[in-house]
Amino acid sequence: MIGVLSVSMAIASKIITRNTWYDYFATQKTTGEV
């Protein structure tokens, strides 16, 4: 049970990180900043 929880947490954090970077680059592109 602990293993399943840690795996799902790792996947969730990876998705959150990806979304954060996507939002960051989308914001940079929108504002025209490099």
N, C-alpha and C positions, 0 to 999 in steps of 0.2 A: 504493500500500500504506500509506503514511504517512497519507494522508487518511482511509482506512477506519479505521485504528487510532484516530486522533484523534476521529473521529465516534463510534465505539463507546465511547471513553473518556468523551466528553461525555455520551452517553446514560446510561452507567453512573453517573457522578457525579450526574446529575439524579435518577436512581432512588434512589440512596443518600440524597441530600438530602431527597427526598420521604418516604422511609421514616423518616429521622431526625425530621422534623417530625411525622409521624404518631405515632411512638413518644412524642415529647415531649407532644403533646396528649393522647394516650391515658393517659399517666402522670398528667398534670395532672387529667384527668377522674376517674381512679381514686382519686387521693389527695384530691380535693375542693379542691385549691388553685386559685386563680385566676391 
